[in-house]
Amino acid sequence: MSKEEAPQGGTGSGLPQKITGTIENTHAFLQETRVEMRKVTWPSREDVISTTGVVLATVAFFAIYLYFVEQGAARAVGYLLKRFGA
């Protein structure tokens, strides 16, 4: 076999080209990400504060509601256990 007919693979597997391609792809991805992030409409400080307030109030409401639901269920189970069983 001559040099031109050498089989592909082995030590000349193209690894440096794969690494270079990966670096180029990563660079392109980061550039595209930067362009897309510039298109984002970010909320104002007032919007963030008011939305955070709504979220905190909703969480507090449901926490209190679920506390009372659980207390009621525990009392009901306790009553049923006293009345009919254990």
PDB file of N, CA, C and O in Angstrom, chain B, residues numbered from 101:
ATOM      1  N   MET B 101       0.827  -1.182   0.000  1.00  0.00           N
ATOM      2  CA  MET B 101       0.000   0.000   0.000  1.00  0.00           C
ATOM      3  C   MET B 101       0.871   1.246   0.000  1.00  0.00           C
ATOM      4  O   MET B 101       1.877   1.313   0.707  1.00  0.00           O
ATOM      5  N   SER B 102       0.487   2.214  -0.782  1.00  0.00           N
ATOM      6  CA  SER B 102       1.226   3.474  -0.791  1.00  0.00           C
ATOM      7  C   SER B 102       0.637   4.414   0.254  1.00  0.00           C
ATOM      8  O   SER B 102      -0.376   4.108   0.883  1.00  0.00           O
ATOM      9  N   LYS B 103       1.278   5.546   0.425  1.00  0.00           N
ATOM     10  CA  LYS B 103       0.800   6.507   1.416  1.00  0.00           C
ATOM     11  C   LYS B 103      -0.606   6.990   1.095  1.00  0.00           C
ATOM     12  O   LYS B 103      -1.409   7.207   2.004  1.00  0.00           O
ATOM     13  N   GLU B 104      -0.917   7.164  -0.199  1.00  0.00           N
ATOM     14  CA  GLU B 104      -2.230   7.672  -0.569  1.00  0.00           C
ATOM     15  C   GLU B 104      -3.325   6.658  -0.280  1.00  0.00           C
ATOM     16  O   GLU B 104      -4.486   7.031  -0.115  1.00  0.00           O
ATOM     17  N   GLU B 105      -2.968   5.378  -0.217  1.00  0.00           N
ATOM     18  CA  GLU B 105      -3.962   4.340  -0.010  1.00  0.00           C
ATOM     19  C   GLU B 105      -4.055   3.919   1.449  1.00  0.00           C
ATOM     20  O   GLU B 105      -4.701   2.918   1.758  1.00  0.00           O
ATOM     21  N   ALA B 106      -3.431   4.654   2.340  1.00  0.00           N
ATOM     22  CA  ALA B 106      -3.450   4.294   3.759  1.00  0.00           C
ATOM     23  C   ALA B 106      -4.880   4.365   4.281  1.00  0.00           C
ATOM     24  O   ALA B 106      -5.625   5.282   3.935  1.00  0.00           O
ATOM     25  N   PRO B 107      -5.264   3.401   5.112  1.00  0.00           N
ATOM     26  CA  PRO B 107      -6.621   3.394   5.642  1.00  0.00           C
ATOM     27  C   PRO B 107      -6.866   4.604   6.547  1.00  0.00           C
ATOM     28  O   PRO B 107      -5.946   5.119   7.182  1.00  0.00           O
ATOM     29  N   GLN B 108      -8.106   5.038   6.593  1.00  0.00           N
ATOM     30  CA  GLN B 108      -8.491   6.159   7.455  1.00  0.00           C
ATOM     31  C   GLN B 108      -8.591   5.671   8.895  1.00  0.00           C
ATOM     32  O   GLN B 108      -8.771   4.479   9.144  1.00  0.00           O
ATOM     33  N   GLY B 109      -8.474   6.584   9.823  1.00  0.00           N
ATOM     34  CA  GLY B 109      -8.562   6.212  11.231  1.00  0.00           C
ATOM     35  C   GLY B 109      -7.194   6.159  11.836  1.00  0.00           C
ATOM     36  O   GLY B 109      -6.267   6.787  11.324  1.00  0.00           O
ATOM     37  N   GLY B 110      -7.041   5.429  12.911  1.00  0.00           N
ATOM     38  CA  GLY B 110      -5.743   5.314  13.558  1.00  0.00           C
ATOM     39  C   GLY B 110      -5.358   6.623  14.213  1.00  0.00           C
ATOM     40  O   GLY B 110      -6.180   7.291  14.840  1.00  0.00           O
ATOM     41  N   THR B 111      -4.078   6.983  14.054  1.00  0.00           N
ATOM     42  CA  THR B 111      -3.601   8.199  14.699  1.00  0.00           C
ATOM     43  C   THR B 111      -4.114   9.453  14.011  1.00  0.00           C
ATOM     44  O   THR B 111      -4.170  10.508  14.642  1.00  0.00           O
ATOM     45  N   GLY B 112      -4.483   9.375  12.764  1.00  0.00           N
ATOM     46  CA  GLY B 112      -5.014  10.537  12.053  1.00  0.00           C
ATOM     47  C   GLY B 112      -6.529  10.563  12.103  1.00  0.00           C
ATOM     48  O   GLY B 112      -7.173  10.688  11.062  1.00  0.00           O
ATOM     49  N   SER B 113      -7.106  10.451  13.273  1.00  0.00           N
ATOM     50  CA  SER B 113      -8.554  10.299  13.410  1.00  0.00           C
ATOM     51  C   SER B 113      -9.322  11.600  13.271  1.00  0.00           C
ATOM     52  O   SER B 113     -10.552  11.583  13.295  1.00  0.00           O
ATOM     53  N   GLY B 114      -8.639  12.726  13.126  1.00  0.00           N
ATOM     54  CA  GLY B 114      -9.353  13.982  12.965  1.00  0.00           C
ATOM     55  C   GLY B 114      -9.757  14.617  14.276  1.00  0.00           C
ATOM     56  O   GLY B 114     -10.601  15.513  14.286  1.00  0.00           O
ATOM     57  N   LEU B 115      -9.181  14.182  15.383  1.00  0.00           N
ATOM     58  CA  LEU B 115      -9.536  14.727  16.689  1.00  0.00           C
ATOM     59  C   LEU B 115      -9.300  16.229  16.781  1.00  0.00           C
ATOM     60  O   LEU B 115     -10.158  16.935  17.312  1.00  0.00           O
ATOM     61  N   PRO B 116      -8.180  16.751  16.291  1.00  0.00           N
ATOM     62  CA  PRO B 116      -8.002  18.210  16.353  1.00  0.00           C
ATOM     63  C   PRO B 116      -9.095  18.965  15.602  1.00  0.00           C
ATOM     64  O   PRO B 116      -9.500  20.048  16.022  1.00  0.00           O
ATOM     65  N   GLN B 117      -9.576  18.400  14.490  1.00  0.00           N
ATOM     66  CA  GLN B 117     -10.647  19.056  13.745  1.00  0.00           C
ATOM     67  C   GLN B 117     -11.947  19.021  14.538  1.00  0.00           C
ATOM     68  O   GLN B 117     -12.716  19.981  14.505  1.00  0.00           O
ATOM     69  N   LYS B 118     -12.199  17.929  15.248  1.00  0.00           N
ATOM     70  CA  LYS B 118     -13.403  17.840  16.069  1.00  0.00           C
ATOM     71  C   LYS B 118     -13.356  18.864  17.193  1.00  0.00           C
ATOM     72  O   LYS B 118     -14.358  19.511  17.497  1.00  0.00           O
ATOM     73  N   ILE B 119     -12.189  19.005  17.807  1.00  0.00           N
ATOM     74  CA  ILE B 119     -12.049  19.973  18.898  1.00  0.00           C
ATOM     75  C   ILE B 119     -12.229  21.388  18.367  1.00  0.00           C
ATOM     76  O   ILE B 119     -12.923  22.199  18.980  1.00  0.00           O
ATOM     77  N   THR B 120     -11.610  21.686  17.232  1.00  0.00           N
ATOM     78  CA  THR B 120     -11.748  23.011  16.632  1.00  0.00           C
ATOM     79  C   THR B 120     -13.206  23.284  16.285  1.00  0.00           C
ATOM     80  O   THR B 120     -13.708  24.384  16.518  1.00  0.00           O
ATOM     81  N   GLY B 121     -13.887  22.284  15.727  1.00  0.00           N
ATOM     82  CA  GLY B 121     -15.303  22.441  15.399  1.00  0.00           C
ATOM     83  C   GLY B 121     -16.142  22.690  16.634  1.00  0.00           C
ATOM     84  O   GLY B 121     -17.069  23.499  16.604  1.00  0.00           O
ATOM     85  N   THR B 122     -15.827  22.002  17.719  1.00  0.00           N
ATOM     86  CA  THR B 122     -16.566  22.184  18.962  1.00  0.00           C
ATOM     87  C   THR B 122     -16.356  23.588  19.510  1.00  0.00           C
ATOM     88  O   THR B 122     -17.300  24.223  19.980  1.00  0.00           O
ATOM     89  N   ILE B 123     -15.129  24.068  19.451  1.00  0.00           N
ATOM     90  CA  ILE B 123     -14.839  25.421  19.935  1.00  0.00           C
ATOM     91  C   ILE B 123     -15.568  26.454  19.079  1.00  0.00           C
ATOM     92  O   ILE B 123     -16.131  27.412  19.609  1.00  0.00           O
ATOM     93  N   GLU B 124     -15.563  26.264  17.770  1.00  0.00           N
ATOM     94  CA  GLU B 124     -16.268  27.193  16.880  1.00  0.00           C
ATOM     95  C   GLU B 124     -17.765  27.157  17.142  1.00  0.00           C
ATOM     96  O   GLU B 124     -18.410  28.205  17.171  1.00  0.00           O
ATOM     97  N   ASN B 125     -18.328  25.966  17.333  1.00  0.00           N
ATOM     98  CA  ASN B 125     -19.756  25.846  17.624  1.00  0.00           C
ATOM     99  C   ASN B 125     -20.103  26.528  18.940  1.00  0.00           C
ATOM    100  O   ASN B 125     -21.126  27.205  19.043  1.00  0.00           O
ATOM    101  N   THR B 126     -19.261  26.351  19.935  1.00  0.00           N
ATOM    102  CA  THR B 126     -19.504  26.978  21.232  1.00  0.00           C
ATOM    103  C   THR B 126     -19.450  28.493  21.102  1.00  0.00           C
ATOM    104  O   THR B 126     -20.290  29.193  21.668  1.00  0.00           O
ATOM    105  N   HIS B 127     -18.487  29.000  20.373  1.00  0.00           N
ATOM    106  CA  HIS B 127     -18.358  30.446  20.173  1.00  0.00           C
ATOM    107  C   HIS B 127     -19.594  30.993  19.457  1.00  0.00           C
ATOM    108  O   HIS B 127     -20.128  32.030  19.850  1.00  0.00           O
ATOM    109  N   ALA B 128     -20.046  30.307  18.418  1.00  0.00           N
ATOM    110  CA  ALA B 128     -21.239  30.741  17.682  1.00  0.00           C
ATOM    111  C   ALA B 128     -22.467  30.711  18.585  1.00  0.00           C
ATOM    112  O   ALA B 128     -23.294  31.622  18.546  1.00  0.00           O
ATOM    113  N   PHE B 129     -22.584  29.666  19.395  1.00  0.00           N
ATOM    114  CA  PHE B 129     -23.715  29.563  20.316  1.00  0.00           C
ATOM    115  C   PHE B 129     -23.735  30.733  21.295  1.00  0.00           C
ATOM    116  O   PHE B 129     -24.786  31.324  21.542  1.00  0.00           O
ATOM    117  N   LEU B 130     -22.577  31.063  21.847  1.00  0.00           N
ATOM    118  CA  LEU B 130     -22.503  32.167  22.805  1.00  0.00           C
ATOM    119  C   LEU B 130     -22.814  33.509  22.145  1.00  0.00           C
ATOM    120  O   LEU B 130     -23.448  34.365  22.762  1.00  0.00           O
ATOM    121  N   GLN B 131     -22.384  33.699  20.914  1.00  0.00           N
ATOM    122  CA  GLN B 131     -22.717  34.937  20.200  1.00  0.00           C
ATOM    123  C   GLN B 131     -24.220  35.036  19.960  1.00  0.00           C
ATOM    124  O   GLN B 131     -24.811  36.098  20.156  1.00  0.00           O
ATOM    125  N   GLU B 132     -24.835  33.940  19.537  1.00  0.00           N
ATOM    126  CA  GLU B 132     -26.279  33.939  19.300  1.00  0.00           C
ATOM    127  C   GLU B 132     -27.041  34.168  20.599  1.00  0.00           C
ATOM    128  O   GLU B 132     -28.067  34.848  20.611  1.00  0.00           O
ATOM    129  N   THR B 133     -26.541  33.606  21.678  1.00  0.00           N
ATOM    130  CA  THR B 133     -27.177  33.808  22.977  1.00  0.00           C
ATOM    131  C   THR B 133     -27.120  35.276  23.369  1.00  0.00           C
ATOM    132  O   THR B 133     -28.110  35.827  23.852  1.00  0.00           O
ATOM    133  N   ARG B 134     -25.982  35.912  23.168  1.00  0.00           N
ATOM    134  CA  ARG B 134     -25.832  37.331  23.490  1.00  0.00           C
ATOM    135  C   ARG B 134     -26.827  38.172  22.683  1.00  0.00           C
ATOM    136  O   ARG B 134     -27.444  39.090  23.223  1.00  0.00           O
ATOM    137  N   VAL B 135     -26.983  37.860  21.395  1.00  0.00           N
ATOM    138  CA  VAL B 135     -27.920  38.600  20.545  1.00  0.00           C
ATOM    139  C   VAL B 135     -29.348  38.426  21.063  1.00  0.00           C
ATOM    140  O   VAL B 135     -30.101  39.397  21.145  1.00  0.00           O
ATOM    141  N   GLU B 136     -29.720  37.204  21.408  1.00  0.00           N
ATOM    142  CA  GLU B 136     -31.077  36.951  21.899  1.00  0.00           C
ATOM    143  C   GLU B 136     -31.328  37.628  23.246  1.00  0.00           C
ATOM    144  O   GLU B 136     -32.424  38.132  23.491  1.00  0.00           O
ATOM    145  N   MET B 137     -30.326  37.641  24.113  1.00  0.00           N
ATOM    146  CA  MET B 137     -30.500  38.275  25.426  1.00  0.00           C
ATOM    147  C   MET B 137     -30.692  39.785  25.294  1.00  0.00           C
ATOM    148  O   MET B 137     -31.333  40.401  26.146  1.00  0.00           O
ATOM    149  N   ARG B 138     -30.149  40.381  24.250  1.00  0.00           N
ATOM    150  CA  ARG B 138     -30.365  41.817  24.026  1.00  0.00           C
ATOM    151  C   ARG B 138     -31.802  42.101  23.601  1.00  0.00           C
ATOM    152  O   ARG B 138     -32.283  43.222  23.770  1.00  0.00           O
ATOM    153  N   LYS B 139     -32.492  41.107  23.055  1.00  0.00           N
ATOM    154  CA  LYS B 139     -33.873  41.285  22.612  1.00  0.00           C
ATOM    155  C   LYS B 139     -34.872  41.160  23.762  1.00  0.00           C
ATOM    156  O   LYS B 139     -36.040  41.517  23.607  1.00  0.00           O
ATOM    157  N   VAL B 140     -34.426  40.661  24.904  1.00  0.00           N
ATOM    158  CA  VAL B 140     -35.320  40.422  26.032  1.00  0.00           C
ATOM    159  C   VAL B 140     -35.798  41.748  26.612  1.00  0.00           C
ATOM    160  O   VAL B 140     -35.011  42.681  26.774  1.00  0.00           O
ATOM    161  N   THR B 141     -37.086  41.829  26.923  1.00  0.00           N
ATOM    162  CA  THR B 141     -37.634  42.987  27.612  1.00  0.00           C
ATOM    163  C   THR B 141     -37.643  42.670  29.098  1.00  0.00           C
ATOM    164  O   THR B 141     -38.422  41.836  29.558  1.00  0.00           O
ATOM    165  N   TRP B 142     -36.781  43.333  29.839  1.00  0.00           N
ATOM    166  CA  TRP B 142     -36.651  43.064  31.261  1.00  0.00           C
ATOM    167  C   TRP B 142     -37.673  43.884  32.032  1.00  0.00           C
ATOM    168  O   TRP B 142     -37.950  45.022  31.655  1.00  0.00           O
ATOM    169  N   PRO B 143     -38.248  43.328  33.118  1.00  0.00           N
ATOM    170  CA  PRO B 143     -39.230  44.082  33.904  1.00  0.00           C
ATOM    171  C   PRO B 143     -38.553  45.209  34.683  1.00  0.00           C
ATOM    172  O   PRO B 143     -37.365  45.153  35.003  1.00  0.00           O
ATOM    173  N   SER B 144     -39.352  46.229  34.972  1.00  0.00           N
ATOM    174  CA  SER B 144     -38.819  47.332  35.770  1.00  0.00           C
ATOM    175  C   SER B 144     -38.739  46.904  37.237  1.00  0.00           C
ATOM    176  O   SER B 144     -39.297  45.880  37.630  1.00  0.00           O
ATOM    177  N   ARG B 145     -38.044  47.697  38.026  1.00  0.00           N
ATOM    178  CA  ARG B 145     -37.904  47.403  39.455  1.00  0.00           C
ATOM    179  C   ARG B 145     -39.275  47.384  40.135  1.00  0.00           C
ATOM    180  O   ARG B 145     -39.541  46.532  40.983  1.00  0.00           O
ATOM    181  N   GLU B 146     -40.140  48.324  39.760  1.00  0.00           N
ATOM    182  CA  GLU B 146     -41.480  48.391  40.353  1.00  0.00           C
ATOM    183  C   GLU B 146     -42.292  47.139  40.019  1.00  0.00           C
ATOM    184  O   GLU B 146     -43.008  46.615  40.872  1.00  0.00           O
ATOM    185  N   ASP B 147     -42.179  46.662  38.781  1.00  0.00           N
ATOM    186  CA  ASP B 147     -42.885  45.437  38.389  1.00  0.00           C
ATOM    187  C   ASP B 147     -42.410  44.241  39.209  1.00  0.00           C
ATOM    188  O   ASP B 147     -43.215  43.426  39.660  1.00  0.00           O
ATOM    189  N   VAL B 148     -41.110  44.146  39.396  1.00  0.00           N
ATOM    190  CA  VAL B 148     -40.555  43.025  40.163  1.00  0.00           C
ATOM    191  C   VAL B 148     -41.026  43.089  41.610  1.00  0.00           C
ATOM    192  O   VAL B 148     -41.398  42.067  42.187  1.00  0.00           O
ATOM    193  N   ILE B 149     -41.014  44.273  42.197  1.00  0.00           N
ATOM    194  CA  ILE B 149     -41.431  44.424  43.597  1.00  0.00           C
ATOM    195  C   ILE B 149     -42.907  44.097  43.754  1.00  0.00           C
ATOM    196  O   ILE B 149     -43.281  43.388  44.689  1.00  0.00           O
ATOM    197  N   SER B 150     -43.758  44.599  42.861  1.00  0.00           N
ATOM    198  CA  SER B 150     -45.192  44.333  42.997  1.00  0.00           C
ATOM    199  C   SER B 150     -45.505  42.861  42.758  1.00  0.00           C
ATOM    200  O   SER B 150     -46.335  42.287  43.464  1.00  0.00           O
ATOM    201  N   THR B 151     -44.862  42.248  41.785  1.00  0.00           N
ATOM    202  CA  THR B 151     -45.087  40.828  41.522  1.00  0.00           C
ATOM    203  C   THR B 151     -44.610  39.977  42.692  1.00  0.00           C
ATOM    204  O   THR B 151     -45.261  38.999  43.059  1.00  0.00           O
ATOM    205  N   THR B 152     -43.479  40.345  43.274  1.00  0.00           N
ATOM    206  CA  THR B 152     -42.972  39.622  44.439  1.00  0.00           C
ATOM    207  C   THR B 152     -43.953  39.730  45.594  1.00  0.00           C
ATOM    208  O   THR B 152     -44.179  38.753  46.309  1.00  0.00           O
ATOM    209  N   GLY B 153     -44.535  40.903  45.785  1.00  0.00           N
ATOM    210  CA  GLY B 153     -45.536  41.083  46.839  1.00  0.00           C
ATOM    211  C   GLY B 153     -46.745  40.189  46.633  1.00  0.00           C
ATOM    212  O   GLY B 153     -47.248  39.587  47.582  1.00  0.00           O
ATOM    213  N   VAL B 154     -47.210  40.101  45.399  1.00  0.00           N
ATOM    214  CA  VAL B 154     -48.360  39.238  45.097  1.00  0.00           C
ATOM    215  C   VAL B 154     -48.017  37.782  45.379  1.00  0.00           C
ATOM    216  O   VAL B 154     -48.826  37.054  45.954  1.00  0.00           O
ATOM    217  N   VAL B 155     -46.835  37.356  44.981  1.00  0.00           N
ATOM    218  CA  VAL B 155     -46.421  35.966  45.210  1.00  0.00           C
ATOM    219  C   VAL B 155     -46.337  35.674  46.705  1.00  0.00           C
ATOM    220  O   VAL B 155     -46.827  34.640  47.159  1.00  0.00           O
ATOM    221  N   LEU B 156     -45.728  36.564  47.468  1.00  0.00           N
ATOM    222  CA  LEU B 156     -45.607  36.342  48.917  1.00  0.00           C
ATOM    223  C   LEU B 156     -46.971  36.313  49.592  1.00  0.00           C
ATOM    224  O   LEU B 156     -47.203  35.486  50.474  1.00  0.00           O
ATOM    225  N   ALA B 157     -47.874  37.200  49.194  1.00  0.00           N
ATOM    226  CA  ALA B 157     -49.217  37.209  49.775  1.00  0.00           C
ATOM    227  C   ALA B 157     -49.964  35.920  49.437  1.00  0.00           C
ATOM    228  O   ALA B 157     -50.653  35.362  50.290  1.00  0.00           O
ATOM    229  N   THR B 158     -49.833  35.450  48.212  1.00  0.00           N
ATOM    230  CA  THR B 158     -50.499  34.211  47.803  1.00  0.00           C
ATOM    231  C   THR B 158     -49.952  33.017  48.570  1.00  0.00           C
ATOM    232  O   THR B 158     -50.717  32.163  49.016  1.00  0.00           O
ATOM    233  N   VAL B 159     -48.644  32.951  48.725  1.00  0.00           N
ATOM    234  CA  VAL B 159     -48.031  31.853  49.478  1.00  0.00           C
ATOM    235  C   VAL B 159     -48.495  31.888  50.927  1.00  0.00           C
ATOM    236  O   VAL B 159     -48.812  30.844  51.497  1.00  0.00           O
ATOM    237  N   ALA B 160     -48.541  33.070  51.532  1.00  0.00           N
ATOM    238  CA  ALA B 160     -48.996  33.190  52.921  1.00  0.00           C
ATOM    239  C   ALA B 160     -50.453  32.747  53.046  1.00  0.00           C
ATOM    240  O   ALA B 160     -50.801  32.023  53.978  1.00  0.00           O
ATOM    241  N   PHE B 161     -51.302  33.175  52.117  1.00  0.00           N
ATOM    242  CA  PHE B 161     -52.712  32.789  52.154  1.00  0.00           C
ATOM    243  C   PHE B 161     -52.868  31.270  52.091  1.00  0.00           C
ATOM    244  O   PHE B 161     -53.590  30.686  52.899  1.00  0.00           O
ATOM    245  N   PHE B 162     -52.200  30.635  51.143  1.00  0.00           N
ATOM    246  CA  PHE B 162     -52.334  29.188  51.007  1.00  0.00           C
ATOM    247  C   PHE B 162     -51.702  28.438  52.175  1.00  0.00           C
ATOM    248  O   PHE B 162     -52.180  27.366  52.545  1.00  0.00           O
ATOM    249  N   ALA B 163     -50.647  28.976  52.755  1.00  0.00           N
ATOM    250  CA  ALA B 163     -50.047  28.335  53.930  1.00  0.00           C
ATOM    251  C   ALA B 163     -51.032  28.331  55.091  1.00  0.00           C
ATOM    252  O   ALA B 163     -51.204  27.316  55.765  1.00  0.00           O
ATOM    253  N   ILE B 164     -51.675  29.468  55.319  1.00  0.00           N
ATOM    254  CA  ILE B 164     -52.661  29.551  56.405  1.00  0.00           C
ATOM    255  C   ILE B 164     -53.856  28.658  56.098  1.00  0.00           C
ATOM    256  O   ILE B 164     -54.328  27.938  56.977  1.00  0.00           O
ATOM    257  N   TYR B 165     -54.347  28.696  54.874  1.00  0.00           N
ATOM    258  CA  TYR B 165     -55.480  27.866  54.475  1.00  0.00           C
ATOM    259  C   TYR B 165     -55.173  26.382  54.676  1.00  0.00           C
ATOM    260  O   TYR B 165     -55.976  25.657  55.262  1.00  0.00           O
ATOM    261  N   LEU B 166     -54.029  25.935  54.199  1.00  0.00           N
ATOM    262  CA  LEU B 166     -53.682  24.521  54.325  1.00  0.00           C
ATOM    263  C   LEU B 166     -53.437  24.121  55.776  1.00  0.00           C
ATOM    264  O   LEU B 166     -53.680  22.973  56.147  1.00  0.00           O
ATOM    265  N   TYR B 167     -52.962  25.047  56.596  1.00  0.00           N
ATOM    266  CA  TYR B 167     -52.805  24.763  58.021  1.00  0.00           C
ATOM    267  C   TYR B 167     -54.165  24.429  58.633  1.00  0.00           C
ATOM    268  O   TYR B 167     -54.299  23.438  59.351  1.00  0.00           O
ATOM    269  N   PHE B 168     -55.173  25.255  58.350  1.00  0.00           N
ATOM    270  CA  PHE B 168     -56.497  25.008  58.916  1.00  0.00           C
ATOM    271  C   PHE B 168     -57.143  23.754  58.333  1.00  0.00           C
ATOM    272  O   PHE B 168     -57.839  23.034  59.050  1.00  0.00           O
ATOM    273  N   VAL B 169     -56.931  23.481  57.063  1.00  0.00           N
ATOM    274  CA  VAL B 169     -57.456  22.250  56.465  1.00  0.00           C
ATOM    275  C   VAL B 169     -56.829  21.042  57.140  1.00  0.00           C
ATOM    276  O   VAL B 169     -57.522  20.073  57.451  1.00  0.00           O
ATOM    277  N   GLU B 170     -55.526  21.091  57.369  1.00  0.00           N
ATOM    278  CA  GLU B 170     -54.852  19.968  58.018  1.00  0.00           C
ATOM    279  C   GLU B 170     -55.328  19.794  59.458  1.00  0.00           C
ATOM    280  O   GLU B 170     -55.541  18.668  59.908  1.00  0.00           O
ATOM    281  N   GLN B 171     -55.496  20.892  60.179  1.00  0.00           N
ATOM    282  CA  GLN B 171     -55.984  20.805  61.554  1.00  0.00           C
ATOM    283  C   GLN B 171     -57.382  20.196  61.588  1.00  0.00           C
ATOM    284  O   GLN B 171     -57.681  19.368  62.449  1.00  0.00           O
ATOM    285  N   GLY B 172     -58.235  20.605  60.654  1.00  0.00           N
ATOM    286  CA  GLY B 172     -59.582  20.041  60.583  1.00  0.00           C
ATOM    287  C   GLY B 172     -59.553  18.556  60.257  1.00  0.00           C
ATOM    288  O   GLY B 172     -60.294  17.775  60.855  1.00  0.00           O
ATOM    289  N   ALA B 173     -58.714  18.162  59.322  1.00  0.00           N
ATOM    290  CA  ALA B 173     -58.613  16.746  58.964  1.00  0.00           C
ATOM    291  C   ALA B 173     -58.066  15.938  60.132  1.00  0.00           C
ATOM    292  O   ALA B 173     -58.528  14.824  60.381  1.00  0.00           O
ATOM    293  N   ALA B 174     -57.095  16.480  60.849  1.00  0.00           N
ATOM    294  CA  ALA B 174     -56.531  15.765  61.997  1.00  0.00           C
ATOM    295  C   ALA B 174     -57.579  15.589  63.090  1.00  0.00           C
ATOM    296  O   ALA B 174     -57.672  14.523  63.699  1.00  0.00           O
ATOM    297  N   ARG B 175     -58.360  16.623  63.334  1.00  0.00           N
ATOM    298  CA  ARG B 175     -59.423  16.502  64.349  1.00  0.00           C
ATOM    299  C   ARG B 175     -60.488  15.496  63.914  1.00  0.00           C
ATOM    300  O   ARG B 175     -60.988  14.725  64.732  1.00  0.00           O
ATOM    301  N   ALA B 176     -60.831  15.504  62.631  1.00  0.00           N
ATOM    302  CA  ALA B 176     -61.837  14.563  62.138  1.00  0.00           C
ATOM    303  C   ALA B 176     -61.336  13.128  62.267  1.00  0.00           C
ATOM    304  O   ALA B 176     -62.090  12.252  62.688  1.00  0.00           O
ATOM    305  N   VAL B 177     -60.103  12.878  61.919  1.00  0.00           N
ATOM    306  CA  VAL B 177     -59.544  11.533  62.044  1.00  0.00           C
ATOM    307  C   VAL B 177     -59.461  11.141  63.511  1.00  0.00           C
ATOM    308  O   VAL B 177     -59.774  10.006  63.869  1.00  0.00           O
ATOM    309  N   GLY B 178     -59.045  12.065  64.359  1.00  0.00           N
ATOM    310  CA  GLY B 178     -58.991  11.786  65.796  1.00  0.00           C
ATOM    311  C   GLY B 178     -60.362  11.434  66.347  1.00  0.00           C
ATOM    312  O   GLY B 178     -60.492  10.499  67.138  1.00  0.00           O
ATOM    313  N   TYR B 179     -61.381  12.169  65.940  1.00  0.00           N
ATOM    314  CA  TYR B 179     -62.743  11.893  66.380  1.00  0.00           C
ATOM    315  C   TYR B 179     -63.189  10.510  65.915  1.00  0.00           C
ATOM    316  O   TYR B 179     -63.756   9.741  66.691  1.00  0.00           O
ATOM    317  N   LEU B 180     -62.931  10.198  64.644  1.00  0.00           N
ATOM    318  CA  LEU B 180     -63.341   8.898  64.114  1.00  0.00           C
ATOM    319  C   LEU B 180     -62.609   7.753  64.810  1.00  0.00           C
ATOM    320  O   LEU B 180     -63.201   6.702  65.057  1.00  0.00           O
ATOM    321  N   LEU B 181     -61.351   7.942  65.124  1.00  0.00           N
ATOM    322  CA  LEU B 181     -60.609   6.894  65.823  1.00  0.00           C
ATOM    323  C   LEU B 181     -61.140   6.694  67.241  1.00  0.00           C
ATOM    324  O   LEU B 181     -61.233   5.561  67.711  1.00  0.00           O
ATOM    325  N   LYS B 182     -61.487   7.783  67.923  1.00  0.00           N
ATOM    326  CA  LYS B 182     -62.056   7.660  69.270  1.00  0.00           C
ATOM    327  C   LYS B 182     -63.418   6.972  69.215  1.00  0.00           C
ATOM    328  O   LYS B 182     -63.737   6.113  70.037  1.00  0.00           O
ATOM    329  N   ARG B 183     -64.192   7.367  68.244  1.00  0.00           N
ATOM    330  CA  ARG B 183     -65.574   6.886  68.167  1.00  0.00           C
ATOM    331  C   ARG B 183     -65.665   5.427  67.704  1.00  0.00           C
ATOM    332  O   ARG B 183     -66.454   4.658  68.253  1.00  0.00           O
ATOM    333  N   PHE B 184     -64.871   5.039  66.707  1.00  0.00           N
ATOM    334  CA  PHE B 184     -65.055   3.730  66.088  1.00  0.00           C
ATOM    335  C   PHE B 184     -63.891   2.765  66.227  1.00  0.00           C
ATOM    336  O   PHE B 184     -64.030   1.595  65.870  1.00  0.00           O
ATOM    337  N   GLY B 185     -62.794   3.194  66.712  1.00  0.00           N
ATOM    338  CA  GLY B 185     -61.680   2.261  66.638  1.00  0.00           C
ATOM    339  C   GLY B 185     -60.672   2.468  67.739  1.00  0.00           C
ATOM    340  O   GLY B 185     -61.015   2.753  68.886  1.00  0.00           O
ATOM    341  N   ALA B 186     -59.487   2.326  67.381  1.00  0.00           N
ATOM    342  CA  ALA B 186     -58.314   2.323  68.233  1.00  0.00           C
ATOM    343  C   ALA B 186     -58.543   3.130  69.448  1.00  0.00           C
ATOM    344  O   ALA B 186     -57.653   3.243  70.291  1.00  0.00           O
TER     345      ALA B 186
END
